[in-house]
Amino acid sequence: MISISKLLCNGTAEGDGLRYDAADESTKPQITRRKQRRPVVVWNATRQCNLSCIHCYAGADLDPAPGEFSTVEAKRFLDQLADFDVPVVLFSGGEPLVRSDLEELIAYAADIGVRPVLSTNGTLITPERAADLRDAGLAYAGISVDGLPERNDRFRGEEGAFDAAVRGIEACLDAGLKTGLRYTITAANAPDLEGVVDLLVDVGLDRFCFYHLDYGGRGAEIVDQDLAPAEKREAVRRLCEMTIEYHDRGEEIETLLVGNYADAGFLVEYAREQFGRDRAEAVYDYLERNGGDPTGERIADVDYAGNVHPTQFWQGYSLGNVRDRPFGEIWSDESNPLLSALRSREEHLTGKCADCRYQSICRGASRLRALTVEDDLFAPDPQCYLTDTEIRAGSVAPGGTAD
């Protein structure tokens, strides 16, 4: 994740220590006071979902899948994460709220020291369920809304999904749960960007996570609906401008970008353009601490059947199964050729990525998009929108020094 609000507005958040080794700069309680050494783990707790979203990376279905963890197996898996010192487990799906034992598992994760957070479509959250999640120890609920009512409902395959998600957001906020928006930007919903943020700020939301479309699961079937790189750049610029405008008005919203580390180079360029060289160098320094695309290193996924993946979007490749070996052993086994390649990708990147001046804060961005479009793990991410001038002769060079 890349925090626009921190980098451009000096905002603070509970993830500053985790992402930037900047816990001491924050006024808010921290997830951890040091940059993460172990991956955040996304757990697809079920493949079942009450919606049929066109971009679902997990290929969720209306029915549960065979092989899903029992409560006992799920706790055994959570123990593996605790043993490996995983800082955060993200309960995802499918739709995790279809599991009747979700609150029990959230409470168990919290008790063993793994911070439990939730990714949900929000439509099943009632005031009573929100209170139960809070009481179980849920630290954060990320609720997906992908446009204003008409576009969101078309995206999610269910009329009324937008209104139900907003009711879920309101229920979480009323229960005192930290809650945020998850929004995947595509050509189909980009026009609704400002409208969704304005509406949900009025509801009381102050955290907004904007995801680039990655090409996994059903997302690989709608590559043609992704924004063109120039349009993607404009959408990111709009998010930067919107965040600054809110902060200038005293609304300290937290805005984050997820899934395309070309954003890192762009934010350095944007900071130089808007605020000057010193801010650009500070932004570069934070992003260098952040470390670029985290796939196979600082993010991991375990699906409903126990298969481990380099990221939640890359479910077509399994590194092993936690029913056979503990998660920590699988994640530490660099004899796996894909895991080894991802962790040494700088040695293999080709094309404009090979000598890009922003390589250390981007690391080639999405290897899955490159593989899907170019059939080459180390080709440039087709959604890189930086110009040749920025790549070759940008204003801030690696290490934070200006030309």
Residue pairs with C-beta under 8 A, 6 or more apart in sequence:
1 15
1 19
1 209
1 256
1 257
1 258
2 256
2 257
2 258
2 261
2 263
2 264
2 267
2 287
2 290
3 11
3 13
3 15
3 19
3 254
3 255
3 256
4 239
4 240
4 243
4 255
4 256
4 257
4 267
5 11
5 13
5 243
5 247
5 252
5 253
5 254
5 255
5 256
6 12
6 13
6 16
6 20
6 22
6 286
7 267
7 271
7 283
7 286
7 287
8 240
8 243
8 244
8 267
8 270
8 271
8 274
8 275
8 279
8 283
9 243
9 244
9 247
9 252
11 247
11 252
11 254
12 25
12 26
12 27
12 28
13 26
13 28
13 254
14 26
14 28
14 29
14 30
14 31
15 30
15 31
16 22
16 23
16 25
16 26
16 28
16 30
17 23
17 26
17 30
17 31
17 32
17 33
17 34
17 35
18 30
18 31
18 32
18 35
18 36
18 87
19 35
19 36
19 289
19 290
20 35
20 286
20 289
20 290
21 34
21 35
21 289
22 286
22 289
23 30
23 32
23 33
23 34
24 33
31 87
31 88
31 115
32 87
35 289
35 291
36 87
36 298
37 85
38 84
38 85
38 86
38 87
39 86
39 294
39 297
39 298
39 299
39 300
39 331
40 86
40 87
40 88
40 89
40 90
40 298
40 299
40 300
41 81
41 86
41 88
41 89
41 90
41 300
41 301
41 302
41 327
42 89
42 90
42 92
42 119
42 299
42 300
42 301
42 302
42 311
42 312
43 77
43 89
43 90
43 91
43 92
43 301
43 302
44 58
44 92
44 93
44 94
44 301
44 302
44 303
44 304
44 312
45 68
45 69
45 74
45 91
45 92
45 93
45 94
45 96
45 99
45 102
45 105
45 304
46 64
46 65
46 68
46 93
46 94
46 95
46 96
46 98
46 99
46 304
47 58
47 59
47 60
47 61
47 64
47 65
47 68
47 93
47 94
47 303
47 304
48 60
48 61
48 62
48 63
48 64
48 65
48 93
48 94
48 95
48 98
49 56
49 60
49 61
49 62
49 93
49 94
49 95
49 98
49 121
50 62
50 95
50 98
50 121
50 123
50 124
50 158
51 60
51 95
51 121
51 123
51 156
51 157
51 158
51 161
52 60
52 62
52 156
52 157
52 158
53 60
53 121
53 144
53 146
53 155
53 156
53 157
53 218
54 155
54 156
54 157
54 218
54 221
54 222
55 146
55 155
55 184
55 186
55 213
55 217
55 218
55 219
55 222
56 217
56 218
56 219
57 214
57 216
57 217
57 218
57 219
57 312
57 313
57 315
58 92
58 93
58 94
58 217
58 303
58 312
58 315
59 217
59 218
59 315
60 93
60 94
60 95
61 94
64 98
65 304
65 305
67 304
67 305
67 306
68 304
68 305
69 77
69 304
69 306
71 101
71 104
71 105
73 306
73 323
74 101
74 105
75 105
75 108
77 302
77 306
77 322
77 327
78 89
78 105
78 108
78 109
78 112
78 114
79 112
80 322
80 326
80 327
80 328
81 89
81 109
81 114
81 327
82 112
82 113
82 114
83 326
83 328
84 326
84 327
84 328
84 331
86 114
86 327
87 114
87 115
88 114
88 115
88 116
88 117
89 109
89 114
89 115
89 116
89 117
90 117
90 118
90 119
91 102
91 105
91 106
91 116
91 117
91 118
91 119
92 118
92 119
92 312
93 119
93 120
94 304
95 120
95 121
95 124
96 102
96 118
96 119
96 120
97 120
97 124
97 125
97 129
98 124
99 105
102 133
103 132
103 133
103 135
103 136
104 136
105 116
106 116
106 118
106 133
106 136
106 137
106 138
107 136
107 137
109 115
109 116
109 137
110 116
110 136
110 137
110 138
110 139
111 137
115 139
116 136
116 137
116 138
116 139
117 138
117 139
117 140
117 141
117 142
118 133
118 138
118 140
118 141
118 142
119 142
119 144
119 182
120 141
120 142
120 143
120 144
120 168
121 143
121 144
121 156
121 161
121 165
122 141
122 143
122 144
122 145
122 164
122 165
122 166
122 167
122 168
122 169
122 172
123 158
123 161
123 164
123 165
123 168
124 168
125 133
125 141
125 143
125 167
125 168
125 171
125 172
126 171
127 171
127 174
127 175
129 171
130 168
130 171
130 172
130 174
130 175
130 177
131 175
133 141
133 172
133 175
133 177
134 175
134 176
134 177
138 177
139 178
140 177
140 178
140 179
140 180
141 172
141 177
141 178
141 179
141 180
142 179
142 180
142 181
142 182
142 209
143 165
143 168
143 169
143 172
143 179
143 180
143 181
143 182
144 165
144 181
144 182
144 183
144 184
145 152
145 162
145 165
145 166
145 169
145 181
145 182
145 183
145 196
145 200
146 152
146 155
146 156
146 183
146 184
146 186
146 189
147 155
147 162
147 183
147 188
147 189
147 192
147 196
148 162
148 192
148 195
148 196
148 199
149 162
149 163
151 188
151 189
151 191
151 192
152 161
152 162
152 165
152 189
152 192
153 159
153 160
153 161
153 162
154 188
155 188
155 189
166 199
166 200
166 203
169 179
169 181
169 200
169 203
169 205
170 203
170 204
172 179
173 179
173 203
173 204
173 205
178 207
179 205
179 207
180 205
180 206
180 207
180 208
180 209
180 254
181 196
181 197
181 200
181 205
181 207
181 208
181 209
182 209
182 211
183 189
183 193
183 196
183 208
183 209
183 210
183 211
184 210
184 211
184 212
184 213
185 193
185 210
185 211
185 212
185 213
185 227
185 232
185 235
186 213
186 222
186 225
186 226
186 227
187 225
187 226
187 227
187 228
187 231
188 225
190 227
190 231
190 235
193 235
193 238
193 239
193 242
194 238
194 242
197 208
197 242
197 253
200 208
201 246
201 251
201 253
206 251
206 252
206 253
206 254
207 253
207 254
207 256
208 253
208 254
208 255
208 256
209 256
209 258
210 239
210 255
210 256
210 257
210 258
211 258
211 259
212 232
212 257
212 258
212 259
212 260
212 366
212 383
213 219
213 222
213 223
213 225
213 226
213 259
214 259
214 311
214 313
214 366
214 368
214 369
215 223
215 313
215 366
215 368
215 369
215 372
215 373
216 312
216 313
216 314
216 315
216 316
216 368
217 313
217 315
219 313
220 372
223 372
223 373
226 232
226 383
227 235
229 382
229 383
229 384
229 385
230 385
232 260
232 383
232 385
233 266
233 385
236 257
236 263
236 266
236 385
237 266
237 270
239 255
239 257
240 267
240 270
242 255
243 253
243 255
244 274
246 252
246 253
247 253
257 263
259 313
259 366
260 365
260 366
260 381
260 383
260 384
261 292
261 293
261 361
261 362
261 363
261 364
261 365
261 366
262 362
262 365
262 381
262 383
262 384
262 385
262 386
264 287
264 290
264 292
264 358
264 361
264 362
265 356
265 358
265 361
265 362
265 386
265 390
265 391
265 394
266 385
266 386
266 390
267 283
267 287
268 280
268 283
268 284
268 287
268 358
268 361
268 394
268 395
268 396
269 280
269 386
269 390
269 394
269 395
271 279
271 280
271 282
271 283
272 279
272 280
272 395
272 396
277 395
277 396
277 402
280 395
280 396
280 402
281 396
281 400
281 401
281 402
284 361
284 396
284 400
285 400
287 361
288 360
288 361
288 400
290 361
291 297
291 298
291 361
291 363
292 359
292 360
292 361
292 362
292 363
292 364
293 362
293 363
293 364
293 365
293 366
293 367
294 311
295 310
295 311
295 314
295 342
295 366
295 367
295 368
296 310
296 311
296 338
296 339
296 342
296 343
297 342
297 343
299 310
299 311
299 312
300 308
300 309
300 310
300 311
300 327
300 331
301 308
301 309
301 310
301 311
301 312
301 313
301 314
301 315
302 308
302 309
302 322
302 327
303 309
303 315
305 321
306 321
306 322
306 323
307 315
307 318
307 319
307 320
307 321
308 318
308 319
308 320
308 321
308 322
308 327
308 330
308 331
309 315
309 317
309 318
309 319
310 317
310 319
310 338
310 339
310 342
311 368
313 368
314 368
317 338
319 330
319 331
319 333
319 336
319 338
319 339
320 329
320 330
320 333
320 336
321 330
322 330
331 339
333 339
334 340
334 343
338 377
341 348
341 377
341 378
342 367
345 363
345 364
345 367
345 378
346 359
346 363
346 364
348 377
348 378
349 359
349 363
349 364
349 378
349 380
350 376
350 378
350 379
350 380
351 379
351 380
352 380
352 384
352 388
352 391
353 359
353 362
353 364
353 378
353 379
353 380
353 381
353 384
355 392
356 362
356 386
356 391
356 392
357 391
357 392
357 393
357 394
357 397
357 398
358 386
358 390
358 391
358 394
358 398
359 398
360 398
364 370
364 378
364 380
364 381
365 381
365 383
365 384
366 381
366 383
367 377
367 378
367 381
369 381
369 382
369 383
370 376
370 377
370 378
370 379
370 380
370 381
370 382
371 377
371 379
373 379
373 382
374 380
374 382
393 403
394 403
395 402
395 403
396 402
396 403
397 403
